[in-house]
Amino acid sequence: MGMFDFIKNAGEKIFKPGEAKKEAAIKEHMDSFGGDYAGVSVEVDGDVATLSGSVSSTTAREKAVLIAGNIEGIDKVDDKLVVNAPAAPAPDFSNVSGGVASTEAIAGAGAATGGLASAGGGEADSQFYTVKKGDTLSKIAKEFYGEASKYPQIFEANKPMLTHPDKIYPGQMLRIPPEA
């Protein structure tokens, strides 16, 4: 995904004064949210956190970037994460009987019986939004979706980082998923 800018003086205060191992603190913070971050490695150089390794989905990737970036003292997140594509489901040949004739008959009826599903399954990327003074999730939902009542979609996309729809702060970066 690349390099993401955050506000260095906004975010959760997880670093202890003089803490040398910021990587361990960020990884522990990331793991505290219960996501699939076992394959993620963190390196910190100054105020830049670099995430590498693999995650199971685009959503997990986006959340990992937000968790690392919404920490006080982190100005940028360099995302080098790879999304492991889910394995394609095994084809179901239970309705195929032996012989060339039966195979030809079923091949012609493939569309009628469902055939093989597309294994694409790719998730659309979310947009990121930096909260400004006076913002609410309703206001942000109105801006992105045209309806303030769609704020729960933004709230759900940012769980467990957000624990309540009213607990957002200026400088915080949020995921704005594609409209459902």
Buried (B, 14 or more C-beta within 10 A) or exposed (E): BEEBEBBBEBBBEBBEEEEEEBBEBBBEBBEEBEBBBEBBBBBBEEEEBBBBBBBBBBBBBBBBBBBBBBBBBBBBBBBBBEBEEEEEEEEEEEEEEEEEEEEEEBEEEEEEEEEEEEEEEEBEBBEBBBBEEEBBBBBBBBEBBEEBEBBEBBBEBBEEBBEEBEEBEEBBBBBBBEEE
